[in-house]
C-alpha cells in the first residue's frame, strides 16, 4: 500500500521582551534556579496579572508579516492542567479568540519546488517552568524561572507531506521571527522549539489518519529524524494489523526513536474558559498601521530584490537572505566593492566556512564588511589573485589589519609585469625540455604542470591569466 504523510507543526517562539508576559520579572537566560519567578509567576493568593504590551506588539508584527488577520478583539483563557512545573495549576493562553489567524508562508525545497503552507493561528501564552530529572536521583527538581515567559505559539495547517517540507517551513519561521526582531531563535536555550503532529493515510484517502504529537523538538536535524522515524513506526504498526492511538510522544535522539509519553488530551480536557483577571485585547487600525510601519524588508522580498539588483541566482539569493544580519553584511560588501557576485561567492565560501569552523555568527565575524570589500577590490584590480586572497583573508581574520596592510606587510602583490612573467615562463620551459616536447607533440594536459611550476616559482604571485596566455604562446612557437 502507498502511504501519504500528513504533518502540522506547532512552533513556540519566545518573544524578546525585557520582562515576562504578565509580570515584571526578568526573562534573562542562565540565572540561578527559581531566582526569576515573582509572586505573579507563582500564582500566589491576591496577585493579578498585567499584560505586557510589548508582547502584543510583537504578536501583531508577526501576523502582519505573514499576511494574516490580526484580530481587533482577542481574549486570554485559562488552560487547566496539573503538573509540577505549572505553579498556578493553569496556563494563561488563548483559545477561541487568538490574536493572529489565517496567514500563509511560501517554502522552497532543495529541488526548487515551492509550496504554500497555511498558518492556522498564532496565539500568545505564558511558558511553564522546567522539570529537571538528571541531577536528582529518583526525584525531580523544579526550576520556575521560565514560568511566565512570553511565547507566541504558531500553529500550521496540516499542509506538509514530508519531513523535508516540515524542516523547510520551520526554517522559514525561524528566519522570519529573527528578521522582524521578535525572537532570537536560540534553539539551544529553548527560545525556539516545536511540536510535530504526524499521521499517515493511504494515498487518495480524504480523511486524516490518527495523529501522534512529538513534543519539544529543538533542532532542525532532530525534527527531520523524529518525523521520519515516527512515520516508519506508524506505517509498520498499521501494516502489522495494529492501530495508531492519539498520544503525545517524545523523541529520543540517542536511540533515534519516539516513545509514548501520555495519551493526547483534547481541548475539552483542559476546561478552557476566559481568564477573569485579564481584559480582552482590543486593537484598532491606527495601532496596526503603526506596527506595520516598523516591519523591515521581509526575506522573500529581499531575495527577489537581490536576484534583480545584483544578478544572483535564486539559490544564492535565498541563502544570503536567510539571516537579516548576513543579508546586510552581503549588501554592504557588494556596494563597497562593486562586485556583487564575487561578494556572494566569498560569503558562501570562505566567510561561511570560517564562521562555521569557529562557531561564530556573522555579527561576530572578525572580518568586517568594509575589510572584505577592500580585499575584493584588490582581486578586481589584479593587485592579488584569488589564491593569494585566501592568504589575505586568513591574515585579516587573525587580526593582522585590512587587506592593503596585509598585502604590503607580507609582500603579496601580484606580478603583472609581462616581462617579469615572460622571464619566469622561459625559465620553466628551459628547465623542463622533456615536458615541453611532449606538450608540443599533443600532450596538452601538461599545461597544468607548467602553470603550477610557474606559480611555484613566483610564490603564487604571477597573474594566472597572463601566465596562461604567455605559456600558450611560447609552447606553440
PEJO-V977123 format. One record per residue. N is the residue number from 1. RES is the residue in one small letter. SS is DSSP state (helix for helix, strand for strand, loop for the rest). PSI is psi in radians with two decimals (NA if undefined). Layout:
BEGIN
n res ss psi
N RES SS PSI
N RES SS PSI
END
This chain:
BEGIN
n res ss psi
1 x loop 2.47
2 x loop 2.31
3 x strand 2.58
4 x strand 2.34
5 x strand 2.43
6 x strand 2.18
7 x strand 2.39
8 x strand 2.50
9 x strand 2.49
10 x strand 1.89
11 x strand 2.30
12 x strand 1.99
13 x strand 2.10
14 x strand 2.22
15 x loop 2.51
16 x loop 0.89
17 x loop 2.93
18 x loop -0.36
19 x strand 3.11
20 x loop 2.98
21 x loop -0.48
22 x loop 0.19
23 x loop 3.02
24 x loop 0.14
25 x loop 2.61
26 x strand 2.63
27 x loop 0.27
28 x loop 2.42
29 x loop 2.51
30 x loop 0.13
31 x loop 2.81
32 x loop 2.50
33 x loop 2.41
34 x loop 0.47
35 x loop -0.11
36 x loop 0.57
37 x loop 1.91
38 x loop -3.08
39 x helix -0.63
40 x helix -0.78
41 x helix -0.59
42 x helix -0.18
43 x loop 0.62
44 x loop 2.68
45 x loop 2.39
46 x loop -0.09
47 x loop 2.67
48 x loop 2.39
49 x loop 2.53
50 x loop 2.15
51 x loop 2.33
52 x loop 1.93
53 x helix -0.40
54 x helix -0.61
55 x helix -0.67
56 x helix -0.78
57 x helix -0.73
58 x helix -0.70
59 x helix -0.75
60 x helix -0.68
61 x helix -0.74
62 x helix -0.81
63 x helix -0.76
64 x helix -0.60
65 x helix -0.46
66 x loop 0.25
67 x loop 0.54
68 x loop 3.04
69 x strand 2.01
70 x strand 2.03
71 x loop 2.34
72 x loop -0.34
73 x strand 1.91
74 x strand 2.74
75 x loop 2.44
76 x loop 2.51
77 x strand 2.82
78 x strand 2.20
79 x strand 1.89
80 x strand 2.11
81 x loop 2.82
82 x loop 2.10
83 x loop 2.55
84 x loop -0.53
85 x loop 0.18
86 x loop 1.56
87 x loop -0.52
88 x loop -0.28
89 x loop 0.01
90 x strand 2.75
91 x strand 2.33
92 x strand 2.12
93 x strand -2.86
94 x loop 2.41
95 x loop -1.40
96 x loop -0.52
97 x loop 1.36
98 x loop 2.89
99 x loop -0.44
100 x strand 2.34
101 x strand 2.59
102 x strand 1.16
103 x strand -3.04
104 x strand 2.73
105 x strand 2.51
106 x strand 2.26
107 x strand 2.75
108 x strand 2.23
109 x loop 3.00
110 x loop -0.53
111 x loop 0.12
112 x loop -0.13
113 x loop 2.37
114 x strand 2.60
115 x strand 2.48
116 x strand 2.24
117 x strand 2.22
118 x strand 2.51
119 x strand 1.90
120 x strand -0.84
121 x strand 2.85
122 x strand 2.21
123 x strand 2.69
124 x strand 2.51
125 x strand 2.93
126 x strand 2.59
127 x loop 2.77
128 x loop 3.13
129 x loop -2.81
130 x strand 2.30
131 x strand 2.31
132 x strand 2.13
133 x loop -0.44
134 x loop -0.72
135 x loop 0.19
136 x loop 1.25
137 x loop 1.94
138 x loop 0.03
139 x loop 3.00
140 x loop 2.31
141 x strand 2.61
142 x strand 2.16
143 x strand 2.02
144 x loop 0.26
145 x loop -0.65
146 x loop -0.30
147 x loop 2.16
148 x loop -0.05
149 x loop 2.34
150 x strand 2.26
151 x strand 2.59
152 x strand 1.99
153 x strand 2.08
154 x strand 1.99
155 x strand 2.13
156 x strand 2.86
157 x loop 2.77
158 x loop 1.05
159 x loop -0.14
160 x strand 2.45
161 x loop 0.18
162 x loop 2.81
163 x helix -0.59
164 x helix -0.75
165 x helix -0.70
166 x helix -0.74
167 x helix -0.71
168 x helix -0.72
169 x helix -0.78
170 x helix -0.72
171 x helix -0.67
172 x helix -0.77
173 x helix -0.75
174 x helix -0.77
175 x helix -0.78
176 x helix -0.80
177 x helix -0.49
178 x helix -0.70
179 x helix -0.78
180 x loop 0.05
181 x loop 0.58
182 x loop -0.23
183 x loop 2.44
184 x loop -0.18
185 x loop 0.23
186 x loop 1.80
187 x loop -0.52
188 x loop -0.55
189 x loop 0.05
190 x loop 0.22
191 x loop -0.30
192 x strand 2.00
193 x strand 2.92
194 x strand 2.74
195 x strand 2.39
196 x strand 2.17
197 x strand 2.07
198 x strand 2.31
199 x strand 2.89
200 x strand 2.71
201 x strand 2.69
202 x strand 2.45
203 x loop 2.33
204 x loop -0.26
205 x loop 2.36
206 x loop -0.68
207 x loop 2.54
208 x loop 2.65
209 x loop 3.06
210 x loop 2.32
211 x loop 2.66
212 x strand 2.51
213 x strand 2.14
214 x strand 2.07
215 x strand 2.54
216 x strand 1.09
217 x strand 2.24
218 x loop 0.57
219 x loop 2.62
220 x helix -0.69
221 x helix -0.76
222 x helix -0.58
223 x helix -0.82
224 x helix -0.81
225 x helix -0.78
226 x helix -0.77
227 x helix -0.81
228 x helix -0.71
229 x helix -0.58
230 x helix -0.68
231 x helix -0.79
232 x helix -0.75
233 x helix -0.80
234 x helix -0.75
235 x helix -0.78
236 x helix -0.73
237 x helix -0.82
238 x helix -0.76
239 x helix -0.36
240 x loop 0.12
241 x loop 0.05
242 x loop -3.08
243 x loop 2.47
244 x loop 2.31
245 x loop 2.58
246 x loop 2.08
247 x strand 2.95
248 x strand 2.29
249 x strand 2.69
250 x strand 2.53
251 x strand 2.18
252 x strand 1.84
253 x loop -0.58
254 x loop -0.71
255 x loop -0.11
256 x loop 1.00
257 x strand 2.78
258 x strand 2.56
259 x strand 2.65
260 x strand 2.39
261 x strand -0.86
262 x strand 2.83
263 x strand 2.53
264 x loop 2.23
265 x loop 2.66
266 x loop 2.92
267 x helix -0.67
268 x helix -0.32
269 x helix -0.44
270 x helix -0.13
271 x loop 0.96
272 x loop 2.44
273 x strand 2.69
274 x strand 2.38
275 x loop 2.09
276 x loop -0.24
277 x loop -0.08
278 x loop 2.28
279 x loop 2.74
280 x loop 2.62
281 x strand 2.05
282 x strand 2.12
283 x loop 2.50
284 x loop 3.04
285 x helix -0.63
286 x helix -0.75
287 x helix -0.82
288 x helix -0.60
289 x helix -0.70
290 x helix -0.69
291 x helix -0.75
292 x helix -0.61
293 x loop -0.31
294 x loop -0.08
295 x loop 2.36
296 x loop 3.11
297 x loop 2.15
298 x loop 2.76
299 x helix -0.79
300 x helix -0.69
301 x helix -0.75
302 x helix -0.73
303 x helix -0.82
304 x helix -0.65
305 x helix -0.69
306 x helix -0.67
307 x helix -0.80
308 x helix -0.84
309 x helix -0.66
310 x helix 0.01
311 x loop 0.50
312 x loop 2.74
313 x loop 2.82
314 x helix -0.68
315 x helix -0.85
316 x helix -0.79
317 x helix -0.64
318 x helix -0.75
319 x helix -0.75
320 x helix -0.25
321 x loop 0.14
322 x loop -0.71
323 x loop 2.36
324 x helix -0.70
325 x helix -0.72
326 x helix -0.70
327 x helix -0.74
328 x helix -0.70
329 x helix -0.87
330 x helix -0.80
331 x helix -0.65
332 x helix -0.75
333 x helix -0.78
334 x helix -0.73
335 x helix -0.71
336 x helix -0.56
337 x helix -0.31
338 x loop 0.58
339 x loop 1.26
340 x helix -0.80
341 x helix -0.66
342 x helix -0.70
343 x helix -0.75
344 x helix -0.76
345 x helix -0.75
346 x helix -0.67
347 x helix -0.70
348 x helix -0.17
349 x helix -1.71
350 x helix -0.75
351 x helix -0.87
352 x helix -0.77
353 x helix -0.74
354 x helix -0.67
355 x helix -0.78
356 x helix -0.74
357 x helix -0.65
358 x loop 0.13
359 x loop 0.86
360 x loop 2.70
361 x loop 2.77
362 x helix -0.57
363 x helix -0.30
364 x helix 0.18
365 x loop 2.18
366 x loop -0.31
367 x loop 1.90
368 x loop 2.89
369 x helix -0.68
370 x helix -0.70
371 x helix -0.76
372 x helix -0.72
373 x helix -0.70
374 x helix -0.67
375 x helix -0.71
376 x helix -0.59
377 x helix -0.66
378 x helix -0.45
379 x helix -0.77
380 x helix -0.65
381 x loop 0.23
382 x loop 0.32
383 x loop -0.66
384 x loop 2.77
385 x loop 2.96
386 x helix -0.61
387 x helix -0.79
388 x helix -0.56
389 x helix -0.59
390 x helix -0.66
391 x helix -0.69
392 x helix -0.77
393 x helix -0.78
394 x helix -0.69
395 x helix -0.71
396 x helix -0.74
397 x helix -0.66
398 x loop -0.08
399 x loop 0.39
400 x loop 0.15
401 x loop -3.06
402 x loop 3.13
403 x helix -0.82
404 x helix -0.70
405 x helix -0.80
406 x helix -0.77
407 x helix -0.77
408 x helix -0.80
409 x helix -0.70
410 x helix -0.01
411 x loop 0.87
412 x loop 0.14
413 x loop 2.37
414 x loop 2.48
415 x strand 2.02
416 x loop 0.00
417 x loop 1.98
418 x helix -0.58
419 x helix -0.67
420 x helix -0.71
421 x helix -0.68
422 x helix -0.67
423 x helix -0.70
424 x helix -0.75
425 x helix -0.84
426 x helix -0.72
427 x helix -0.79
428 x helix -0.72
429 x helix -0.72
430 x helix -0.60
431 x helix -0.22
432 x loop 1.10
433 x helix -0.59
434 x helix -0.83
435 x helix -0.63
436 x helix -0.71
437 x helix -0.72
438 x helix -0.67
439 x helix -0.81
440 x helix -0.41
441 x loop 0.00
442 x loop -0.04
443 x loop 1.30
444 x helix -0.30
445 x helix -0.20
446 x helix -0.14
447 x helix -0.72
448 x helix -0.65
449 x helix -0.81
450 x helix -0.74
451 x helix -0.77
452 x helix -0.73
453 x helix -0.70
454 x helix -0.74
455 x helix -0.63
456 x helix -0.75
457 x helix -0.52
458 x loop 0.13
459 x loop 0.64
460 x loop 0.14
461 x loop -0.22
462 x strand 2.44
463 x loop 2.04
464 x helix -0.67
465 x helix -0.75
466 x helix -0.65
467 x helix -0.85
468 x helix -0.75
469 x helix -0.83
470 x helix -0.64
471 x helix -0.88
472 x helix -0.75
473 x helix -0.85
474 x helix -0.71
475 x helix -0.24
476 x loop -0.07
477 x loop NA
END
